[in-house]
Amino acid sequence: MKKTIVIGSGFGGLAIACRLKAMGHDVTVLEKLDNLGGRARTLYHNGFEYDAGPTVITAPYLLNEIFDLFDKDSRDYFNLLRVKPYYRFVFSDKSSFDYGSSLKGMLNQIKKNYSKEDAIGYLRLLKHSKRIFDTAYLKLADYPFENIQSMFPYVPELMRIKFYKSVHSSVKSYLHNENLVKALSMHPLLVGGNPYTTTSIYLLIQYLEWKWGVYYGDGGTRSIVSGFKKLFDEEGIVYKTNCEVLNVNHDNKRIKTVETSEGTLEADLVVSNADPSHFYENILKIAPKKIFNKKSILKHSMGLFVFYFSTKKIYSDVQHHTIIFNKRHKELLDDIFDNKIYINDPSLYLHRPSATDKKNIQNSCDSFYVLAPVANNQSNIDWNEKGEEFCQHVISILSETVLPDLKSNIVDQFFVTPDYFENELNSFNGSGFGIQPIFRQSAYFRYSNKSQELNNLYFVGAGSHPGAGVPGVLSSAKVTEKLILKYNA
Ligand SMILES: Cc1cc2nc3c(=O)[nH]c(=O)nc-3n(C[C@H](O)[C@H](O)[C@H](O)COP(=O)(O)OP(=O)(O)OC[C@H]3O[C@@H](n4cnc5c(N)ncnc54)[C@H](O)[C@@H]3O)c2cc1C
């Protein structure tokens, strides 16, 4: 049996561990932190449990097919609950808009709140999103781009779907109302991109959400991670937490051993789920061969400030996913992505899981997290100094919009900053999602799922093709599996 080591237990790492076990490998997952899940791990604080990261679960079949590999039914491991509406958008003029309850309801809402033209425009936008989905998702999301030539056959189709436009400019070409354009071009932010620069290929997320729906784990995203843990135990996939990989020893062709904080392990095959930018710099300690992956030209995603809190008041009229837009939009994104400066007027994503799943009423309290995109650690922001001040801005915005009297209702609270992403999750520059989803960092231009430097090294997760987000990293495991089958079975 091939001795395979998976470095990291994000959803990409969990998925490839299962896929390789099903192929007959002897798999060990090494995780630096004290629990599994990576960005999707559980955070425990004063008797409360919080999902650390992903809360919008889409394309659930990608999870189910992993359990199918072992002839098991994923519903015996975790259940998914439908979330409706998908999102509530709240704008600076105090108006709001619900997206994703039903298409008919949404079109009526657009007609009533905005205009008949925008309702027609939205249908045309959705049609365009489907065209992109049919090409970019169905054909390319799990396609292993091994060289630049492998992209050539798709160029005509990519031209037809206007990949060269940004998500924002594509949405703007269908809709007039500014609030609506802001709202319906926000999807890149969910995978680490600026809507003004992310290739319009990512418009596919909009159709993907309508096609399969938006879900949440029954018992939280953490219930999905626990489901994987149970599968690991049953199938004999070994996992070691509190075990950081520090170094890999190789002969310039193959990795022989993996050095960890807990000792050295032999390996026939290594799959890294760690951020590739971190992996090359700190573990492999060589520069990537591929010119597109040179440190000097890579653009990493924004950072994230995430505030976890529970309140004695139950805010029952707040939806599961609320996005609160600040008045500044393009300028705010410029400050975050390009100028990389401290901002005090963030736009926010608020997660209130008890809207879908009452089990998230813990200790008779409502629990939440709120996420603010901020500059990554290429900025000079000292979060030790600024964190508390920033948190107060976030609390003020929430109090003035959807959570009145928040401050006096909080019973538990803590926050993480880009420093957590850099120091705990080993994310280069403390970026929230790895490298950005711009065209020159997509498909073959992204980090390769198979290393170009060593024969028995592979990558899985947000930095590799197709990219960040739960469906992205689960698809990346399919790409990596195909390449391992081809070269290292
Ligand atoms: C706050 C937040 C909210 C999000 N919301 C959503 C959402 O709603 N829907 C969605 O689809 N996506 C969402 N995302 C994105 C999504 O969570 C990620 O893209 C995805 O989970 C990343 O998975 P991954 O496989 O790349 O691994 P990661 O989750 O990044 O995990 C990598 C793991 O590798 C470990 N590691 C690193 N270095 C080492 C080492 N040297 N030795 C051992 N272990 C190591 C890390 O500790 C970590 O556990 C969100 C992300 C964040 C941060």
The ligand as a Gaussian input file, in Angstrom:
#p B3LYP/6-31G(d) Opt

LIG

0 1
 C      -14.546000      33.200000       7.481000
 C      -14.698000      32.434000       6.202000
 C      -15.956000      32.224000       5.669000
 C      -16.116000      31.467000       4.504000
 N      -17.375000      31.231000       4.043000
 C      -17.544000      30.387000       3.004000
 C      -18.856000      29.961000       2.649000
 O      -19.836000      30.362000       3.264000
 N      -18.978000      29.069000       1.621000
 C      -17.887000      28.577000       0.939000
 O      -18.064000      27.762000       0.020000
 N      -16.628000      28.980000       1.270000
 C      -16.441000      29.851000       2.296000
 N      -15.176000      30.199000       2.682000
 C      -14.027000      29.683000       1.913000
 C      -13.744000      28.249000       2.299000
 O      -13.888000      28.087000       3.673000
 C      -12.325000      27.855000       1.924000
 O      -12.018000      28.210000       0.590000
 C      -12.080000      26.361000       2.099000
 O      -12.701000      25.853000       3.257000
 C      -10.588000      26.125000       2.140000
 O      -10.332000      24.751000       2.202000
 P       -8.875000      24.188000       1.920000
 O       -9.050000      22.755000       1.540000
 O       -8.157000      25.052000       0.940000
 O       -8.107000      24.194000       3.291000
 P       -8.036000      25.165000       4.548000
 O       -9.371000      25.241000       5.179000
 O       -7.356000      26.408000       4.201000
 O       -7.140000      24.281000       5.510000
 C       -5.767000      24.107000       5.339000
 C       -5.274000      23.382000       6.564000
 O       -3.878000      23.123000       6.447000
 C       -3.313000      23.247000       7.742000
 N       -1.882000      23.462000       7.610000
 C       -1.250000      24.513000       7.045000
 N        0.079000      24.353000       7.109000
 C        0.292000      23.176000       7.725000
 C        1.461000      22.467000       8.087000
 N        2.686000      22.941000       7.816000
 N        1.340000      21.281000       8.746000
 C        0.098000      20.783000       9.017000
 N       -1.036000      21.428000       8.693000
 C       -0.943000      22.601000       8.063000
 C       -4.025000      24.430000       8.337000
 O       -3.921000      24.458000       9.741000
 C       -5.457000      24.177000       7.859000
 O       -6.152000      23.379000       8.788000
 C      -14.981000      30.958000       3.834000
 C      -13.711000      31.194000       4.353000
 C      -13.561000      31.910000       5.524000
 C      -12.191000      32.118000       6.076000

